[in-house]
């Protein structure tokens, strides 16, 4: 059984001119146990909306999202038990320390105080958070906040991780810690679905890749399969070759990882499309 399944998902939003905006348009794919699946695409492609639909945070206009056998629009409690959801702008309680925050969320998940403290200590060790575990969250750097947010998503040891731009805005060292962590989670059998603008990361990290453009999945497969399909080597060139067939301009997605991609990613993280 696939751990994550999107079945012809659609999400439509009204617009001021009366024309509906199809943020997600007939999206279908699946993610297997122990697999890292990357959803890639430019600003407004539908990545964030797709992840919200799959996590049960948003109801689809039509279609179905299934998480570990549970319909995300119907059995949301079961879905919440099975996933850890991370966004680039996950909020943290500013007055709590990371350790206090983890204990608090562990208790919300039904753990006794001793077990909650043990789980928090294990996550602090795992994500190398000792340096800032006792500081208030309001004083943390971007990388420290992101590690804290990931630890919070892992408190209940979910079988599925859904991560929206997990390395957005991080420095080199924090970026490496997060990527190594994602690989370790795969080795432990976790299913990981992530979105990213950073194509070099996706090339080295993802087992399979889905390319989104204007809410549609225009191609998916391993990097080798996408290379064979297009004759291109780099993922940026692969995307451009495929997207141009759907009417995309040549500048739809810049290659590589220049600084301006971080700004584009920040805009995408806050939008609903």
N, C-alpha and C positions, 0 to 999 in steps of 0.2 A: 504494500500500500504506500502510495506517495504521501509524504508528510505535509506538503503544501500544494494545493491545487487551485488554479484559477480557471473557471469555466465560463467563457464568453462574458467576462465582466465588462459592464458599462457603467459610467458615471457621467451624468449630464447636469450642467449648471445653467441657470438662466443668465441672460446678459441684458444690459440696458437697451440694446437695439431689438430685443425680442427674439434673436436667433440663439438657439441652444448651443452651449459650448460642450463638446464631447471630450472631457478631460481624459477618460479612459474609454476606449472604443473597441469592444470585442476581444478583450485580452484573455488568452488561454495559454497556460503553461503549467508545468508541475516541477516540484523539487523533491528529490529522493533523500532518504535518511543518510546522514554523513556527507552531504554535498554542500558546496558553496556555490550559490547561483547569484550572478550579478545582473541587476537591471540597470542598463546604461542608456543615456540619451541626453539631449541638450535641455536647456531651460524650457519648462512648460511641456515636456514630453509626456508627463503623467506618472513619473516615478513615485513621488510622494503620495499622490492620491491612490495609486495602486497598492502601496504598502499599507496605507490606512484602511483600505477596503479589505485587504487580506487579514489584517489584525483585528477586524471587528470594530474599529474606531469610527468607521463611516459605513453607511448602508449603500449597497449598489443600486443604481437605477434598474438594472436587470443583470442576470447572470448569477453566479454563485462562487463563493470563496470557501474552501474546505481546509481546515487545519487539523491534522492528525485525526481525520474522520469526522470532525465536527463542523457543521455549517456556521460560518463566522457571523452571519446575520441572525441566526436563531439561537444557537447555544453559546452565547458570548462568555458565560462564566467558565465553561470548559476550555474555550479558546484562550482566555486569559491565564488559566492554569498552565497551559502548554507552551506559551510563548514568553519571551523576553523582548520587549519592544524598545528600541533606542532611536531617538531622533537627534538631529544636530543641535536642537535648542531645547533639550530636556530640562525642565525646571528642577532646581534643588532648593531645599529649605536653607536659606542663607545663614540662619543663626545656629544650625546644627553642624557638628563636625561630620566628615565622611563616615567615621566609625559609628557615631550616634545615628546617622541617617540609615545605615545598613541594618543596625539592630532594630530600629523602628519599623522598617519595611519587612524585615524577617518576622517580627511579631505580627504585623498585619497579615502575613501569609500563614499565621497559625502556629508559629514556633514558640516554644517556651523560652523564657529569658536566657537560660544557660545555653540552649541550642542556638538561639539567635546570636549570642555573643561569639559562639564558636564559628558560626557561619560567617559572621562579619570578619573575624580574625583570619579565616582562611582566604577570603576574598582580598583583604588587605595584603596578605602575603603574595597571592597569585598575581595581582596586578601591580605589585611593587609600590604600594601606597603609604609605606611607613613614614616617609618624610613629611607627609601632609595629612595623615589620618586624623590628627587631633586638632587641626586648624578649622576655623569656621568655613563653611562652603562659600560664603560671600567673599572670602579672601583668596580663593584658589585661582590659579592660572587656567587658561583654556584647556591645556592638556590634562591638568589635574582634575578639572571639572568633568572632562570626558571620561577619564578612567573611573571617577566616582559614579557617573551615570551608567557606565557599563556594569560596574559592580552591582548597582541597584537592580539592573535588568536581570542579573544572574542570581539574585538572592534565593529564589525558589528553585534554582537548578532546572530551568525549563529545557524541554527537548528541542525547541525551535527558537532561533534568534532571528529577529527581523530588525535590520539596522539601516537607518536612513542617513547616509553620509557620515559614517562612523569616524572618519579621519579629517573632517572638515576643519580647517584652520589650525591644525596641529603642527608643532615644530617637529624636526626630524626625529628626535629621540622618542617623543610621545607617539609619533606615527609608527615607529618600529615596534614599540611595545604593543600597540593596538593590533597591528597586523600579525605579530607573532601569537598574540592571544587568540585571534580568529582562527589561525591555523591549528592551534592546540585544541580548540573546541571541536573542530572538524575531526581531529584524530580521536577525540573522545566520543565520537558518534553523533554530535549535534548536527542538526540541519540548519543551514545559515542562508538567509535571503538578504541581500544588501543592495543598496543603490549607491552609486558614486559617479562623480564627474571625472575622477582621476583614472584615466585609461591605463596608465602604466601599472597602477596597482591591480586593476582588474585582470590585466594580462597575466600577472604572476600569481594571483590569488584565487581566481574563480575556476571551478571545474567546468561550469557551463555559463554562457552569457546570453542574455536576451536584450536585443536592441529595440528601444522604443522611439517612435517618432510620431508626433501628433496623436498620442494616445493609442497607437497601434503597435503591436509587436511585428516588426518588419523582418526579423530574422532571429534565430537562436541556434546555439550549438556550442561545441568546444571551440577554443581559439583555432585549433588546426582545421576544424570543419569550416569555420567562417573564412579562414585564409584560403582554403581550397575553393570555396564558393565564389570568392571575389578575385582571387589572384593577388591580393594585397597582403603585406606582412604585418603592418602595424594596425592596432585596433582603431585608431583614429581614421586611417585611410579606408579600412573596411567599412566603418560606419558611413563615411561620406559616399563611398561607392554605392552602398545600398540605399541610403536616404535620398540620393539624387534621383533614383528610380521612382521615388514617391513624390517628386517635385520639390525636394529641399534645395535651397541655395547652397553654393559651394562653401559659404561661411557658416553653415548650420552648426558645426561643432569644431572648434579649434583643435589642432593636434597637440599631444603632449600634455604638460601640466604647467602652463605659464601662470603667473600670479593672478591674471584676470579671471581665471577659472574659479579661484576661491570666491571672488565677488559674485560670479554667476551662481555658484553653489549656494551662497548665503541667501540670494534672492529666491532660489528654488525651494530652499528648506522652509521658507515662510509662506509659500503660495499654496493654493489648494489644487493646482493643476500639475 
